[in-house]
Amino acid sequence: MSDIAHFFTPVDPESILDFKALKELQFGNLFSIYTDTDNFPELDNIDIAIIGVSEDRNSENNAGCSVAPDAVRAYLYKLYGGSFTIRVADLGNINPGHTTEDTYFALRSTVDQLIRRNVVPIIIGGSQDLTYGQFLGYKDLEQTINVVAVDSVFDLGNPDEDITNTSYLGKIILHQPNFLFNYSNIGYQTYLVDQNSLQMMNRLYFDVYRLGQVRDKIEEAEPIIRQADMITFDITAIKHSDAPANPNASPNGFYAEEACQMMRYAGMNDKLSSLGLYEINPEFDISGKTVHLAAQMIWCFMDGFYNRKNDFPNRTSPEYTRFHVILQDEKYEINFYKSKKSDRWWMEIPYPPHKDLKFERHTLIPCSYKDYELATNNEIPDRWWQTYQKLS
């Protein structure tokens, strides 16, 4: 594992909090923490790795977010584990490289290596352009992936300009070779989004969900999140009163409890293999409110992770109930699968015979009971239709 150790600077625990005051079952005593250059954690028995990335040079109007990782640790280390046995390593901080491209390379290499070892990285940024480095970690894994962003805007930017925390998505969409299958946004705020960007999302058959739409029924976020291979979470998706640590924070956004609920959904997603939490700027925080919330969000992710059901449907398994729906005068047929173990739903997209096997992993997509109800009422669910268009 020493091939990524050189990217990291050890955590200085004494500068973060009084370790001697920690109780036996608080995270600071349960994590395997990289504290000096000779003790980089062994990852053979590790499930989750905490990674700080102290990079904010491509941040627009949020310089200072590079110091967030240690500020979050000060609260994370004080939390107690739940009814789960944790196997978590804190690998320390990736310091800024000579250029931001060097930082992206270090993050990309780390994400790649951890995923190959079946360890889920939780990245604490830093600015959200680090999502690009997180995404590149999948480049050599030989599969197309789904990205979910919890964000109040799309961060498309102008692909011809340099990458920033407001323009990384355009770089991801245009990256060649293209290994992005789907992008989903959760929580965009219409008055912050250019209508041309919204039309572009529709043309690409990406699925985007307004803040009010998700907040109206937060459990409908679960199937969106269950589709993700990687998640990028911009702290400004949370309302300013609950997470003030960003100069661009909006009065509107998700409540703290909703952010924690989504993080638990993320943890429970059997195929999610990396998570990034970005744009926290301690300089603008109030009494540590945002970094405390970030620590609790990570706790909720871990709680979900250690309650994973491992129930991605096998089409012939008796563990799933199959529902066959014919709609629009027999023009379309949809197979739904419901897990007897978790009560979660999936629906099947017919796979065009002329396609190679590159996209086959996307033919069973997460859905909700609401999608099944729509189909029984002769309506095609939006997420079924968008995936069908992408595959055909």
Protein Blocks (a to p, Z undefined) as FASTA:
>chain_A
ZZmmmmpccddfklmmcfklpcfkbmklmpccdfbfklcccfklcfbdcdddddfklpgh
iahjlmmmmmmmmmmmmpccdfbdcddddebjadddfblklmmmmmmmmmmmmmmnopac
dddehjfklmmmmmmmmmmnopacddddddfbeolopmkbccdfklmmmmmmmpccdfbf
bdcdehiafklpcfklmmmmmmnopacddfklmmmmmmlmmmmmmmpmbdcddfklpcfk
lmmcbfkbcfbdcdfklmmmmmmmmmmmmkbcbdcdehiafklpghhlmmmmmmmmmmmm
mmmmmmcghiaccfkbckbccddddeehhlaccdddddfklopacddddddfkbcfklmm
mmpccddfklmmmmmnopacfklmmmmmmmZZ
